[in-house]
Amino acid sequence: MKFICDGILLSDAVIRVSKALVSKSTDNNILEGILLTARGEELTLNATDTEFSIQKTIKADIDAEGSIVVPGKFLNELVRKLTNEKIEMELCDNNIMKIRYSDSEVKVQCFDSERFPAFLSMSKPVKVPIVAGALKEIVEKIGFCVSEDDSRPILKGCKFDIEGDCLTAVSLDGYRMMVVNKQVEKNIGAISFIVPGKCLKEISKILDDDTRIVNLEIEKNFLLIELADTKLAVRLIVGEYINYRQIIPTQFTTEVTAQTNLISNALERIAVIGSTEKANTLVYITLKEGNMEMFGISGIGRIVENLAVKKEGKDLLIAFDVRYLLDFIRAEHSDFIHFKFGSSNSPAIIVPSNEDKAKEFLYLVLPVRITQKPE
């Protein structure tokens, strides 16, 4: 096995597939490596932790075909420093890989490729075609609500429900929930699956915000996504997800429309006042007539923000963990957002103020129980 490739291409590929390397040392040290396969005019890189696999292909000048598993952490750190170089790699006796660049050479002990798990292949998958930009928007909007609590492993995934040509994606962590609705390009009937939240970020990275069609391929307990020179294979989470539709309130007593960037700036400043505290920072919101007062307090001071809003319904005092509002605001790009409140102690709903967009995105967040605003 011998090939030459561009340093920046190799670095980009290694960084990408390294996201699927095992995070901790295991008895199966082959999973700590990246499989390199040189064939034809291409070099293919594979990494997997058996739950999540990434494969990426780049152009290379292949002098001798073959495959080998190179220690992943080492290769990742090395090629990051060789982006301006032409890199030659040659496999020698005893699985020693020689890596040459400029007038320098590195030798590294590698592993036999026969031990490396084969990349996922499907025989008759269900294919769900969706616009790449729409899928990218879905995974970016639902990712921040995924639970990290090991005691409820089902909530560490995101639920995808497809009925006909409508896809509904949901994530929740017990304190807030994000629901996104998008159209798919074909009526495929009904199918549901749960994608591990940790995979969403990597799915987003391979997608562009364009109109190309991407297929979500589902078979048994696996999801495969292929785009251009990159493939991602994910082992789906098996289990019964929460009936999220029953959680969404339908009756409200107070509704408010506000300018997104003004809300965002106010929340960012309130978050600063509590940045030195160990406890979560609360934002107290008082709604009266056409004014939204947002109040934050900590051991070092207090801050009051007053914003002009459009309000309908009863006056209200309510409080939230400021992070939960900021997470949504940072992911929302609408000019105006619409708040719906039932009471000081019931879940609040936030949607874009545009009626069409409001059908696509819904954020539910639980308030913090209070009796009165601190002075």
matplotlib code that plots the C-alpha trace (Angstrom):
import matplotlib.pyplot as plt

x = [0.0, 1.4, -0.2, 0.4, -2.3, -2.8, -2.3, -5.3, -7.6, -6.3, -6.5, -10.1, -11.0, -9.2, -10.9, -14.3, -14.1, -12.4, -15.7, -16.7, -13.7, -14.4, -14.1, -12.6, -10.0, -11.6, -10.5, -11.0, -8.2, -9.0, -11.8, -9.2, -7.9, -8.9, -9.2, -7.4, -8.2, -6.4, -8.1, -8.2, -7.7, -9.3, -8.4, -11.3, -11.2, -13.4, -13.9, -16.5, -17.4, -19.9, -22.8, -21.8, -19.6, -18.3, -16.7, -15.1, -13.4, -10.8, -8.6, -5.1, -2.4, -2.3, 0.9, -0.1, -3.6, -4.2, -5.7, -4.5, -5.7, -3.7, -4.0, -6.7, -5.6, -2.0, -3.1, -5.5, -2.9, -0.2, -2.1, -3.5, 0.1, 0.7, -2.1, 0.4, 2.3, 2.1, 2.0, 3.2, 2.2, 3.7, 2.9, 6.0, 6.7, 5.1, 2.3, 4.7, 3.4, 6.0, 4.7, 6.8, 6.5, 9.1, 12.4, 10.9, 9.6, 7.5, 7.0, 4.0, 2.9, -0.5, -3.2, -4.3, -7.4, -9.1, -10.1, -11.9, -15.7, -17.2, -19.1, -22.9, -24.5, -28.3, -30.2, -33.8, -33.9, -36.8, -35.7, -36.9, -35.9, -35.6, -34.1, -30.6, -31.3, -34.4, -32.7, -29.8, -32.4, -34.1, -31.0, -29.6, -32.9, -33.6, -30.0, -29.9, -32.9, -31.5, -31.2, -27.8, -29.4, -28.3, -31.3, -33.6, -31.7, -34.6, -34.5, -30.8, -32.3, -34.4, -37.7, -38.5, -42.1, -42.9, -46.5, -47.1, -44.9, -44.7, -41.7, -41.9, -38.7, -38.8, -36.3, -36.9, -35.0, -37.7, -37.5, -38.0, -39.1, -38.5, -40.8, -39.9, -42.2, -40.9, -42.0, -40.3, -40.1, -42.2, -45.1, -43.7, -46.4, -45.7, -42.4, -40.8, -37.2, -35.0, -31.6, -29.0, -28.6, -24.7, -24.9, -26.9, -24.0, -22.0, -25.0, -25.4, -21.7, -22.0, -25.1, -25.2, -28.1, -29.1, -31.9, -30.1, -32.0, -30.7, -32.0, -32.5, -32.1, -33.6, -33.3, -33.8, -32.2, -29.9, -29.9, -27.6, -27.1, -24.9, -23.9, -21.2, -18.0, -19.3, -21.4, -22.8, -24.2, -26.1, -27.4, -30.9, -32.2, -34.9, -37.7, -40.9, -40.6, -42.7, -46.1, -45.0, -48.3, -50.0, -47.6, -48.4, -50.9, -53.8, -55.3, -53.5, -54.4, -51.5, -49.8, -46.9, -45.1, -41.6, -38.7, -36.2, -33.0, -34.2, -35.2, -31.9, -29.8, -31.7, -31.3, -27.6, -27.1, -29.1, -27.1, -23.9, -25.2, -25.3, -22.3, -20.2, -22.9, -22.9, -26.7, -28.6, -29.6, -33.3, -35.0, -38.2, -40.6, -43.5, -46.0, -48.2, -50.0, -47.4, -44.3, -42.2, -39.9, -37.1, -35.3, -32.2, -30.4, -27.2, -24.8, -23.0, -25.9, -29.2, -30.4, -33.7, -34.6, -37.8, -39.0, -41.9, -44.1, -47.5, -49.5, -52.9, -54.7, -53.9, -50.9, -48.4, -45.4, -43.3, -39.7, -37.4, -33.9, -32.3, -30.3, -33.5, -34.7, -31.3, -30.8, -34.0, -33.3, -29.8, -31.2, -34.1, -33.7, -37.2, -37.4, -40.3, -41.3, -44.6, -45.0, -48.0, -48.6, -51.3, -50.2, -47.1, -46.7, -47.7, -45.5, -44.9, -44.9, -42.6, -43.1, -42.0, -44.6, -45.0, -47.9, -46.3, -43.1, -45.2, -46.4, -42.9, -41.3, -42.6, -40.6, -42.1, -40.3, -41.2, -41.2, -39.6, -42.2, -42.2, -44.5, -43.1, -40.3, -37.3, -36.6]
y = [0.0, 3.3, 6.7, 10.4, 13.0, 16.6, 17.5, 19.7, 17.1, 14.4, 16.6, 17.5, 13.8, 12.6, 15.3, 14.4, 10.7, 11.1, 12.1, 8.5, 7.1, 5.6, 8.2, 5.9, 3.1, -0.3, -3.9, -3.7, -1.3, -1.6, 0.9, 3.5, 3.5, 4.9, 2.4, 3.7, 2.0, 2.9, 1.8, 3.1, 6.9, 7.3, 7.0, 6.0, 6.7, 4.9, 5.3, 3.7, 3.1, 0.4, 2.7, 5.5, 5.3, 7.9, 7.2, 9.9, 9.5, 11.8, 11.9, 10.4, 9.2, 5.5, 3.6, 0.4, -0.5, -1.9, -1.1, -0.6, 0.8, 3.7, 4.9, 7.5, 10.0, 10.0, 10.5, 13.3, 15.3, 14.7, 15.7, 18.8, 20.1, 19.1, 20.9, 22.7, 19.5, 16.7, 13.6, 10.2, 7.1, 3.6, 0.4, -1.7, -5.0, -5.8, -3.2, -0.3, 2.8, 5.3, 8.9, 11.2, 15.0, 17.5, 15.9, 14.3, 10.9, 9.3, 5.6, 4.3, 0.9, 0.1, -2.7, -5.3, -4.1, -7.5, -6.9, -3.6, -3.7, -3.5, -0.3, -0.7, -2.0, -2.2, -4.5, -3.1, 0.2, 2.5, 5.7, 9.1, 11.8, 15.3, 18.6, 18.9, 22.5, 21.3, 18.4, 20.7, 23.1, 20.2, 18.8, 22.2, 23.2, 20.0, 19.3, 21.6, 20.0, 16.5, 15.1, 14.1, 12.1, 8.5, 7.5, 8.2, 6.9, 7.2, 11.0, 11.1, 10.6, 12.6, 11.2, 11.3, 10.6, 10.4, 10.2, 10.5, 13.4, 15.1, 14.7, 15.7, 15.8, 16.1, 16.4, 17.0, 16.8, 17.1, 20.9, 22.0, 20.5, 21.4, 20.2, 20.8, 19.9, 19.7, 18.2, 15.2, 14.7, 11.5, 10.0, 6.9, 6.0, 5.9, 5.3, 6.3, 6.1, 7.6, 9.1, 9.4, 13.1, 12.9, 12.1, 15.2, 17.6, 15.4, 15.0, 18.7, 19.2, 17.1, 19.0, 22.3, 24.7, 24.0, 22.2, 18.9, 15.9, 13.6, 10.2, 9.0, 5.2, 3.1, -0.6, -2.6, -0.5, 1.6, 4.9, 5.6, 9.1, 9.6, 12.9, 13.5, 11.9, 11.2, 8.5, 8.3, 5.2, 5.4, 2.7, 3.9, 3.9, 1.3, 2.0, 3.8, 7.6, 10.0, 11.0, 14.5, 15.6, 15.3, 17.7, 20.6, 23.0, 24.4, 27.0, 30.3, 33.5, 35.8, 36.1, 38.4, 39.2, 40.7, 41.5, 38.6, 40.5, 42.7, 39.7, 38.0, 41.1, 41.5, 37.8, 37.8, 40.7, 39.1, 35.9, 38.0, 39.2, 35.6, 34.3, 34.1, 32.2, 28.4, 28.3, 28.7, 32.3, 33.1, 35.7, 37.1, 38.4, 40.9, 41.6, 44.6, 46.4, 46.9, 46.3, 43.3, 43.8, 41.3, 41.2, 39.3, 39.3, 37.7, 38.2, 40.9, 43.0, 43.2, 44.2, 45.3, 45.3, 46.9, 46.1, 47.3, 44.3, 43.5, 41.9, 40.3, 38.9, 39.0, 40.6, 38.0, 37.3, 34.3, 33.1, 30.9, 29.5, 32.1, 29.4, 27.7, 30.8, 31.7, 28.3, 28.7, 32.3, 31.5, 28.8, 31.0, 33.3, 34.9, 38.6, 38.3, 35.6, 34.9, 33.8, 31.9, 31.6, 29.8, 30.8, 31.5, 27.8, 26.1, 25.4, 28.3, 28.0, 30.1, 30.1, 32.4, 35.1, 34.3, 32.0, 29.7, 29.4, 28.9, 25.6, 24.4, 25.2, 25.0, 25.4, 24.4, 25.5, 25.0, 28.0, 28.1, 28.2, 31.6, 33.4, 36.9, 38.7, 39.4, 43.1]
z = [0.0, -1.0, -1.9, -2.1, -1.2, -0.4, 3.3, 3.7, 2.1, 4.4, 7.4, 6.7, 6.2, 9.3, 11.4, 10.1, 10.6, 14.0, 15.5, 15.3, 17.2, 20.6, 23.3, 25.9, 25.7, 25.2, 25.1, 21.3, 20.4, 16.7, 17.4, 18.4, 14.8, 11.4, 8.5, 5.4, 2.1, -1.1, -4.3, -7.8, -7.6, -4.1, -0.5, 1.8, 5.6, 8.1, 11.8, 14.1, 17.7, 16.5, 17.3, 14.9, 11.8, 9.4, 6.0, 3.8, 0.4, -1.0, -4.2, -4.0, -6.3, -5.6, -6.3, -4.6, -3.3, 0.1, 3.5, 7.1, 10.4, 11.7, 15.4, 15.2, 17.8, 16.5, 12.9, 13.8, 15.7, 13.0, 9.9, 11.5, 11.4, 7.8, 5.9, 3.7, 2.7, 0.2, 2.2, 1.1, 3.1, 2.5, 4.3, 5.1, 6.9, 10.2, 9.6, 9.9, 8.1, 6.8, 6.5, 4.5, 4.0, 2.8, 3.9, 7.0, 7.9, 10.6, 11.3, 13.2, 14.2, 12.7, 13.0, 10.5, 8.6, 8.7, 12.3, 11.5, 11.4, 7.9, 7.1, 7.1, 4.0, 3.4, 1.2, 1.0, 3.1, 3.4, 1.6, 2.8, 0.4, 1.8, 0.8, 2.3, 3.6, 5.3, 7.0, 8.1, 9.7, 11.5, 13.1, 14.1, 15.8, 17.8, 18.9, 21.9, 23.6, 23.8, 27.3, 28.7, 31.6, 31.5, 33.7, 30.8, 27.8, 25.4, 25.8, 24.7, 21.2, 18.8, 17.6, 13.8, 12.9, 9.2, 8.0, 4.3, 3.1, 6.6, 8.9, 12.5, 14.5, 18.3, 21.2, 24.9, 28.1, 30.7, 31.0, 27.3, 24.0, 20.4, 17.6, 13.9, 11.0, 7.4, 4.1, 2.6, -1.2, -1.4, 0.4, 2.0, 4.5, 8.2, 9.9, 13.2, 14.5, 17.2, 16.3, 19.1, 19.8, 19.8, 16.0, 15.0, 15.0, 12.6, 10.4, 10.2, 9.2, 6.0, 4.9, 2.9, 3.1, -0.5, -2.5, -3.2, -2.2, 0.5, 1.3, 4.9, 4.5, 7.3, 7.7, 10.9, 13.6, 11.4, 9.6, 6.7, 5.2, 2.1, 0.5, -2.0, -0.6, 3.0, 4.5, 8.1, 9.6, 12.9, 15.2, 16.2, 19.7, 20.4, 22.8, 23.5, 23.2, 25.2, 23.7, 23.0, 21.4, 24.8, 26.4, 24.1, 25.8, 23.6, 26.0, 26.7, 28.7, 27.6, 24.2, 23.3, 20.0, 20.3, 18.1, 18.2, 18.3, 21.2, 23.2, 22.4, 23.5, 26.7, 27.6, 26.8, 29.2, 31.9, 31.5, 32.1, 35.5, 36.7, 34.9, 38.2, 40.1, 40.5, 40.4, 37.2, 36.5, 36.4, 34.3, 35.7, 33.1, 33.9, 31.2, 31.5, 28.6, 25.8, 28.0, 28.8, 31.8, 32.1, 35.4, 36.5, 39.8, 41.3, 44.1, 42.2, 41.1, 39.1, 35.7, 34.4, 30.7, 29.3, 25.9, 23.8, 22.8, 21.4, 24.2, 24.3, 27.4, 31.1, 32.9, 34.0, 36.1, 35.1, 35.5, 33.4, 33.5, 31.2, 29.4, 28.2, 26.5, 25.0, 23.5, 21.5, 20.6, 19.3, 17.0, 15.8, 12.8, 12.5, 12.9, 15.4, 17.9, 19.5, 23.2, 24.5, 28.2, 30.2, 33.7, 35.8, 36.4, 33.2, 30.1, 27.7, 23.9, 21.7, 17.9, 15.0, 14.5, 10.8, 10.5, 7.9, 10.0, 13.2, 11.6, 11.2, 14.6, 18.2, 21.4, 24.8, 28.0, 31.6, 33.9, 37.4, 40.2, 42.0, 44.3, 43.7, 41.9, 44.1, 44.9]

ax = plt.figure().add_subplot(projection="3d")
ax.plot(x, y, z, "-o")
ax.set_aspect("equal")
plt.show()
